[in-house]
Amino acid sequence: MTPVRALLVDDDLELATLLRDYLGPHGVSIEHIAEGAGAVERIASSKDRYDIVLLDVMLPGIDGFEVCRLIRSESNLPIVMLTARGEDADRVVGLEIGADDYLPKPFNPRELLARMRAVLRRSRPAEQAPPASRIEVGDLAIDVPGHKAVLGGRELSLTSFEFRVLVVLARRAGETVTREELASEVLRDHRAKSGGAYDPIVDRSLDVHVSHLRQKMGDGAREPRRIRSVRGVGYVLLRPS
C-alpha cells in the first residue's frame, strides 16, 4: 500500500501509541488528536492533509457521530469509526451518517489495517490497474476469462463460487483479504439475483466454500501452505517463501 496519512481522533493515549507503533512499519503515519471539535477544524483547514480518519465515538465535547456528520458534510474523506459501543444500532447509525466502516473495541490492529486498506482501495478506484486476465502465484496459474485454475500442473475442478474466491485471493496474494471484501466481490452476483442485501457477518457460507477450496488445493487448516485464516479478519493466499 502507498504511504497513508491517518488522523486518529481518540482520547485513549495508550491506543494512540499502540497504533503508531503497529501501523508505522506498514506505511501509515498517525497524527493524533484527543477531541472532536479540534479534529473538525484541523481537517477543514487542511483538506488534502489526510487520507483517512480513524474516529472514536466516545469523545469529550462533541461525540464521534457528530464529528462524522460534520466531516461528511464537507468532505468525502474516508472514515473508520472505532468504538467500545459495538451494538448493531450504533453500527448502523455510524454507517448511515457516512462512515465507511465501523470497528468495535477491543480490536486487533491487524484487522484495523486490513479494513483501512479495503476502505482506501474503494476510495481510490482511479489508482487501480485493469485486472489481469492471467494470475500466477508460485505453481498456481489462473486463466480468469477461461475459468481455469492449474496448480502444480493439475487443473482444479472448482465451482464458480470457489473460482471467484480463488481469483480474489490470488489478485492480492500475500495480503489479508477481509471476509467483507470477499463477500463484496464474490457474492455480488448472488445479491443482484436475489434482489436483497447480503450481510457477510451473518452468512457463514463463505467459510464453507473456502474450506472446500482448500481441500481441492490439497491444503490443511492446521498447517496451511496455500490459504491461511486470519482469525476474526479473513484469509490470505500465501506466496511461496
Backbone hydrogen bonds, N-H to C=O, Kabsch-Sander energy under -0.5 kcal/mol:
donor,donor_aa,acceptor,acceptor_aa,energy
4,V,27,G,-2.9
6,A,4,V,-0.6
6,A,29,S,-2.9
7,L,52,I,-2.2
8,L,6,A,-0.6
8,L,31,E,-3.0
9,V,7,L,-0.6
9,V,54,L,-3.3
10,D,8,L,-0.7
10,D,33,I,-1.7
13,L,11,D,-1.0
16,A,12,D,-1.9
17,T,13,L,-2.1
18,L,14,E,-2.2
19,L,15,L,-2.8
20,R,16,A,-2.1
21,D,17,T,-2.3
22,Y,18,L,-2.2
23,L,19,L,-2.9
24,G,20,R,-1.8
26,H,23,L,-1.2
27,G,24,G,-1.9
28,V,23,L,-2.0
29,S,4,V,-2.9
29,S,27,G,-0.6
31,E,6,A,-2.6
33,I,8,L,-2.5
36,G,60,P,-0.8
39,A,35,E,-1.2
40,V,36,G,-2.3
41,E,37,A,-2.1
42,R,38,G,-2.4
43,I,39,A,-2.5
44,A,40,V,-2.3
45,S,41,E,-1.9
46,S,42,R,-0.8
46,S,43,I,-0.7
49,R,46,S,-1.9
51,D,5,R,-3.6
52,I,5,R,-1.4
53,V,78,P,-2.4
54,L,7,L,-2.9
55,L,53,V,-0.6
55,L,80,V,-2.7
56,D,9,V,-2.6
56,D,54,L,-0.5
57,V,82,L,-0.9
59,L,57,V,-1.5
64,G,57,V,-2.9
67,V,63,D,-2.1
68,C,64,G,-2.7
69,R,65,F,-2.2
70,L,66,E,-2.5
71,I,67,V,-2.6
72,R,68,C,-2.8
73,S,69,R,-1.7
74,E,70,L,-0.6
74,E,71,I,-1.3
75,S,71,I,-1.9
80,V,53,V,-2.9
81,M,79,I,-0.5
81,M,101,D,-2.5
82,L,55,L,-3.1
83,T,103,L,-1.5
86,G,84,A,-1.2
91,R,87,E,-2.1
92,V,88,D,-2.7
93,V,89,A,-2.4
94,G,90,D,-2.6
95,L,91,R,-2.1
96,E,92,V,-2.7
97,I,93,V,-2.0
98,G,95,L,-0.9
99,A,94,G,-2.4
100,D,79,I,-2.6
101,D,79,I,-1.2
103,L,81,M,-3.3
105,K,83,T,-3.1
111,E,108,N,-1.0
112,L,108,N,-1.9
113,L,109,P,-2.4
114,A,110,R,-2.2
115,R,111,E,-2.5
116,M,112,L,-2.7
117,R,113,L,-2.4
118,A,114,A,-2.0
119,V,115,R,-2.6
120,L,116,M,-2.8
121,R,117,R,-2.3
122,R,118,A,-1.9
123,S,119,V,-1.7
124,R,120,L,-0.8
124,R,121,R,-0.6
127,E,124,R,-1.4
128,Q,125,P,-1.3
135,I,142,I,-2.2
137,V,140,L,-2.6
140,L,137,V,-1.8
141,A,139,D,-0.5
141,A,150,V,-2.9
142,I,135,I,-3.1
143,D,148,K,-3.2
144,V,133,S,-2.5
144,V,142,I,-0.8
147,H,143,D,-0.5
147,H,144,V,-1.3
148,K,143,D,-2.1
150,V,141,A,-3.1
151,L,154,R,-3.1
152,G,139,D,-2.6
152,G,150,V,-0.5
154,R,151,L,-1.7
156,L,149,A,-3.1
158,L,156,L,-1.0
163,F,159,T,-2.6
164,R,160,S,-2.0
165,V,161,F,-2.1
166,L,162,E,-2.4
167,V,163,F,-2.4
168,V,164,R,-2.2
169,L,165,V,-2.3
170,A,166,L,-2.7
171,R,167,V,-2.4
172,R,168,V,-0.8
173,A,170,A,-1.6
174,G,237,L,-2.6
175,E,172,R,-2.2
177,V,235,Y,-3.5
178,T,176,T,-0.5
179,R,233,V,-2.2
182,L,178,T,-2.4
183,A,179,R,-2.8
184,S,180,E,-2.5
185,E,181,E,-2.2
186,V,182,L,-3.3
187,L,183,A,-2.0
188,R,185,E,-0.6
191,R,187,L,-2.3
192,A,188,R,-2.0
193,K,189,D,-2.1
194,S,190,H,-2.2
195,G,191,R,-1.8
196,G,191,R,-0.6
202,V,199,D,-0.8
203,D,199,D,-2.1
207,D,204,R,-0.8
208,V,204,R,-1.2
209,H,205,S,-2.2
210,V,206,L,-2.2
211,S,207,D,-2.2
212,H,208,V,-2.1
213,L,209,H,-2.4
214,R,210,V,-2.4
215,Q,211,S,-2.1
216,K,212,H,-2.1
217,M,213,L,-1.4
218,G,215,Q,-1.4
219,D,214,R,-2.9
228,R,226,R,-0.5
228,R,236,V,-2.7
230,V,234,G,-2.9
231,R,229,S,-0.7
233,V,230,V,-2.7
234,G,230,V,-1.7
235,Y,177,V,-2.4
236,V,228,R,-2.0
238,L,226,R,-3.2
238,L,236,V,-0.7
